[in-house]
Every structure is written in structure tokens, then in C-alpha cells.
Amino acid sequence: MTTLKELAKLLNISVSTVSKALNDSHEISENTKRRVNELAVKLNYKPNRIAQQLKTNKTKTIGVILPTVTNPFFAEVLHGIETSATKNNYDIIVCLSDESLKKEQRSLELLSNGSVDGFIIAVARESQVEEEVEHINTVISNRIPILMFDRVVNEIVCDKVIVDDFKSVHEATEYLIQKENRKHVVLVSNIEELSVGKLRIKGYQKAMEDADLTPNILKLSKVDDVEKHIYNYLKENPNTDAIVSIDHITGIIAINMAKKTGKAVPEDLSVIGFGYEHTQLLSSPKISIVHQKAYEIGEMCVKLLIDNLQSENHELQTIIVPSKLKLGGSTR
């Protein structure tokens, strides 16, 4: 295996110069960087990560704890995290909490023993419902940086990357009322116990109240037959003329159930859901969405966490990644 010393000898420069060139240091000229990198590639040089860790006390690895990856939002955030981490010469270790408090606790305990330099986490449903987050505070107290995204806990002092959930749903509901003259807008939710769900519900309620309309919320549990509940609601409330779904799947189900009850979408009933651009390919007509820019959220998470890891005077921040109402065929 080729070493730094061998590269330095072949190029007739010092070992430190080779090391700095491989790490893209501003102290090294572009010509020297090019020579070093070309030879490193030619000789298939691989850095000794263990030696680097012992020398710097850094793993150059980020722990990522997600509730699930079956949700397209979290899958796309993970894509952004992985791509950005790679560009910055960091690796990631991904753990899934499966919405479980115990699994989240176990993942933090497992990786905080020196395996990673910091964490990116979206809090598990059970952790938020039970308001149990001491395991997260314990990691922070041990001087291991944590960044929260999407599902955050306001009481925990750390970096956060979020969408303005209140504003995004308020604007979506307002669009249906003002631009389409909808009077019977129902909100469909299966995440009302989560921080993001609570904010989205408040945004909907405010838009309805501002228009002197009565809010109607169809709350669904994880064990509910979602198709049956939405279908029955529409049959029992035939005057419903718009639906706002605040998660990634019930909006598409709502389109299908509306058509099943004989309603034309969007002529009789408009639907707005949450998602990102690929979500619109999953329904006919294409669903209008609050585009959360999940990939950009992942990129921002890595940028902010690495800044914390590399800065001696990092100021904790809450970054809001603006969402956008992206209209499709499910609205007029």
C-alpha cells in the first residue's frame, strides 16, 4: 500500500506538503495539488483513516438517525446528507429508530462512544409523544454536537434545520380559499401528535378562521384504514370541496377516494398534499404539493453540523428552508 512518505519521495516534496495537498489546503499551490492528486490516483493511494483518527481525535463520520426511510421525505433528505457529506470528505452511519424511543436511545448510545463526530437526527414519534428526550441532552452534555431537522424539540439547545410548517399550510389553505373560492376545506392528518403536525394544523386553522370558515380536521391514527376513513368522510360530507393533507401519502389517497365517490378532481374537489417533485408522479391527476425541498434540507444539515465541528466559536442556529406551493392537476 502506497504511503504519504512514498508519495513525498517520488515528488521530491515534504510529507506535510503532500498531506496538505490531498486535503485541498489553501497553503498549497494548485499546480502542486494537481501533481500530488494525479500521482495518488495513479498509485491508488488510500488514506489511513485509523491513523488520521488517532492523530486528530476525529472520525470524519456523521451519525444519522431517522424515523424511517420508507417515507419519501426522509429518503430524499438522506440523499442530500450523503451527497453533501461525501463532498466534504465525511462518511455517514445511518440508523433507523422505526419511531421507537428505545431504538433511538440505543442508536445514540452505540454511536456516541467515539464512532462519530456528531449527529443529524429527526426525533422518533414515540420520543415526541412521550416527551422523553433526556438521551439527546446527555449526548450534547458530552460535547458531541447534535443537529435536529424537521421534527425538532424546542427545549433542546442545538442547531436545527426546519421548514416553516405553520406558514406553508397557512398559504396552501389560503390559496384554496382565495384563488379557488373553496368554502369547505378539510384537513387530513395522521401526524397531529408530532411537532410538525401541530404547527401545520395551526396554520390551517388560522387560514380558515381568517376567512370566517369552520375548520374541519379528519384525524387518522397509524392503525386506521386510511382509504376507508377518507372515503366514508367524503360520503358523509358531500359538500367538501377541498382537502389539505399534511403528510406524504394521504393526499394521494384522498384523490383516489374522491374519484371513487364520484367527485371530479379538481372540478368538484381540490387536493393539496406534502411532498417533493417526484411525489407528483404518483397520482393522476398530478397532486399539488407543498414542496419541502428535502434534498436541500439534507445539504443544509451537513453544512451546519460540519461548521459546528470545525469552528471553535460556532453559534447555534435555526435555519428555515423555505417551502414552495407547487401546483399540479389536483387544483384548479
BELVEN-V757369 format. One line per field, one symbol per residue. phi: phi as a letter, one per 40 degrees, with the letter a starting at -180 (. if undefined). A space follows every 10 residues. Layout:
phi=???
//
This chain:
phi=.cbccccccc cgbccccccc cccfcccbcc ccdccccccc cccfcbcccc cccccbgbcf bbcbbbcabc cdccccdcdc ccccccccgb bbbbbbcfgb cccccccccc ccchcbcabb abccdccccc fbbccccccc ccgbcbbbbf cbbdcccaca bbbccccccd cccccccccb fcbbcbbbab bcccdccccc cccccccccc cfbccbbccb ccccccdccc ccccccbccd babbbbbcbc cccccccccc cgccbbdcab bbbbibdcdc ccbbccccbc ccfccccccc dcdcccdccb bcbcccbbcb cccacbcbcc bc
//
